[in-house]
């Protein structure tokens, strides 16, 4: 299989995590980075030892030596540049959220610190709260039947902190919180009838992640193969070379956006909302 050739659309800070994952894979090559500032692109390419630096996003989409475009732009630009990259014949790995409305997810045709700017889709629910929401829906296998959300806003108007509850048709319930103000923490607990699973750093599988199964007072540490951050995303994009379907279908992205929008609507109304 020929290596999948990657191009970075922007020089965003999150790139520092995707670059090692691409380079750790024997089936991927990082070949280009693009910025709207040519000098910034050149400096970034030199810093990260990327072969080509391009002075516009359009130049990356026109580059025939790029197979996959990684989009790490501000949230409000995700849908637009995903569509433009797809129209240019590229495969796309887009940072979450894919869009800020269900309409932008399907059919994805509307043109249009970043996390604190409401005009750019800032807010803790969009930026980090989407993780526990999508995780809960994945475990439940469906969208919740109703949600309730509370928010605490920053002066700019974005949600600095958000807390929510999801209720599913089978009777299961999920609770989560997200925010920019408190200390960093990323943990999840899945509670069943007979046991509980505690997951430390549930959105990665690196050496700082951990799985602990609790049955009564007994705790068992569960092993798993450690991988660099985003290794799963890289492997999934490499599958396009063989025509495999993505592990995360568009229907799942649409479901996540519906739930996030419902949580915002609930917080605004002070009442439950249905996705």
C-alpha positions, 0 to 999 in steps of 0.5 A: 500500500502506498503511503497516505500523504498528509497536509495540515490546513493551518498551524494550530496548536493541536497539530503538535499532537497529530504530527507524531501520530502521522509520523509513527505510522508506516503508512502515512507521510506528512508532506505539507503545511498551509497558512494564510501567512507564507512566512508563518508557514515556512517557519512552521515547516522548518520547526516541524521538518515538513517538506513543503510550506504553502502560503494559502489554504487554497494552495494546499487543496490544489496540491496534487501530492496531498491525499488527506487534509487535516483541518484544525481551523477555528470551529466556525470554519470547519464545515466550509473548509471540509466541503472545499477540501472534499470538492478538491478531491481530498480525504478529510480529517476534521477536528471536532466539532464537524459543524455548529449546526445540523444543517451544516453537517447535512448537506454541508454547503453553507459558506461562512484565544479562538475558543473564547470567540463566540463568532468563531464557535467558541465555548466549552461545550463545543470545544471539550464537552463534545467528547463526553456527549459523543462518548455517552451516545456511543455507549448508549447506541443512540441519541438521548430522548431529552437533555438538560443543560446549565451554563456559566458564561464568560464576558465574551458570551461563550460558555466558560463552564457547562454541565449537562444531563442526558436521558436515553430511551432505555433508562440510562442517564449520563452526566457531564461537565466541561469548562475552561476555568478549572484544573485539567481533568479528563475522567469517565466512569461507566456504571453498570448493574454489577460493576463500574469502569473508571477510565482516566484520559478516555479520549486517548490511549497513551501511557497516562491513560488507565482502565480500572474495573471496580467490582464491589471493593475489588479493583482490577487494572485492565491492560490495553496497548498504548498508542500515540494520541490520534493514532486511531484517527490516522489509522482510520484515514489510512483505510481510505486507500483500500476503500474501507468505510470510516469508523465514524459515519456522518450519521454519528457526527450529525447525532452529536451536533443535534445533542450539543444544540439541544443542550445549548437550547436547554440552557437558554430556556432553563428547561429540558430539550429534545435533540 
